[in-house]
Amino acid sequence: MNASGLLYNLTNHWGFARALRLILGLMMAWQSVLTQEWLVLALALSFAGMALFGIGACNSGACVPYRSSVSTAETEEVEYEEVR
């Protein structure tokens, strides 16, 4: 990723959930430094970094179900019979 792409990710597409993840990650990091829990600090910094840089599981489009544009089944005409 070039510098302009990084700057674009840092300054755009901020929503409530992304800001909340950043705030919670920074709070976790601060608390882990105070209690000297260094493994929790690594987790907190990765949590805050994902929010800061706008990366996550859905960035690659993995959260969208795959839809095939090619139909493999042929459509058959359905005939209905009236029942009295």
ABEGO torsion letter per residue (X at the ends): XBAAAAAAAAABGBBAAAAAAAAAAAAAAAAAAAAGBAAAAAAAAAAAAAAAAGBEAAAAGAABBBBBABBABBBBBBBBBBBX
